[in-house]
């Protein structure tokens, strides 16, 4: 069940019910691209080191 657009709603203090997405009031997932790029770079470096050590 996806809870991001549920009908349960959250209260914002004004008496109006707002959806979960509206209640969040922020952007999520912005650091994901950095984690993926850094992880990929580290994996390539590790494989290059292993390759050159095994070729000796």
C-alpha positions as CSV (number, residue, x, y, z in Angstrom):
1,X,0.0,0.0,0.0
2,X,1.5,3.4,-1.0
3,X,0.9,5.8,1.8
4,X,2.1,8.9,0.0
5,X,-1.4,9.8,-1.3
6,X,-3.5,8.2,1.4
7,X,-6.9,9.5,2.4
8,X,-6.0,9.5,6.0
9,X,-4.6,13.0,5.8
10,X,-2.6,15.0,8.3
11,X,-3.6,18.1,10.2
12,X,-1.6,21.3,9.6
13,X,-3.0,23.2,12.6
14,X,-5.5,25.3,10.6
15,X,-8.3,22.8,10.9
16,X,-7.9,21.7,7.3
17,X,-6.8,18.2,6.5
18,X,-3.9,17.9,4.0
19,X,-2.5,14.9,2.2
20,X,0.7,13.2,3.3
21,X,2.6,14.8,0.3
22,X,1.4,18.3,1.3
23,X,2.2,17.8,4.9
24,X,5.8,16.8,4.1
25,X,6.6,20.2,2.7
26,X,10.0,19.2,1.4
27,X,11.9,17.5,-1.3
28,X,13.1,14.0,-0.7
29,X,15.8,12.0,-2.4
30,X,18.2,14.8,-3.4
31,X,21.3,13.0,-2.0
32,X,20.6,9.9,-4.0
33,X,22.6,11.0,-7.1
34,X,25.7,11.7,-5.0
35,X,25.5,8.3,-3.3
36,X,25.2,6.5,-6.6
37,X,28.1,8.5,-8.2
38,X,30.4,8.1,-5.3
39,X,29.6,4.4,-5.0
40,X,30.2,3.8,-8.7
41,X,33.5,5.7,-8.5
42,X,34.7,3.7,-5.5
43,X,33.7,0.4,-7.2
44,X,35.7,1.3,-10.4
45,X,38.7,2.3,-8.3
46,X,38.5,-0.9,-6.3
47,X,38.3,-3.0,-9.4
48,X,41.2,-1.2,-11.0
49,X,43.3,-1.8,-7.9
50,X,42.4,-5.5,-7.8
51,X,43.1,-5.8,-11.6
52,X,46.6,-4.2,-11.3
53,X,47.4,-6.2,-8.1
54,X,46.4,-9.5,-9.8
55,X,48.5,-8.7,-12.9
56,X,51.7,-8.5,-10.9
